[in-house]
Amino acid sequence: MYLRAIVVLAVTALLAGCIVSITDHQTPRVGTIVGETHGTLELTSNVEGAEVYIDGDLCGLTDRAFHTRRFILDAGSHDLVVQKPQFENYHTTVNVPANGSTRVTATLKPLAPSA
């Protein structure tokens, strides 16, 4: 049953465009989905609970403020958007090297109060 849940989670992540998402205290298990054509995006944000979109797909939420969240992705260029209501969106393009990692700090700025 445990293996079945892992398989369902992996398939869901692949369909969503994110291969694996792990938090600070987790270690990715190397298997067939993590190989020479994949790398890691290490994302830190100043805002907890912001939505993380990679190449237009919702891949998760930011953890506690200034806590690193890791995403294992296909190597290459990816569009990254981090957003939360009442904050300006953070948008950038990241290059994830094969068998390497890219670190991004997404600083979301509060929107000015409307008059």
Buried (B, 14 or more C-beta within 10 A) or exposed (E): EEEEEEEEEBEEBEEBBBBBBBEEEEEBEEEEBBEEEBBBBBBBBBBEEBBBBBBEEEBBBBBEEEBBBBBBBBBEEBEBBBBBEEBEBBEEEBEBEEEEEBEBEBEBEEEEEEE
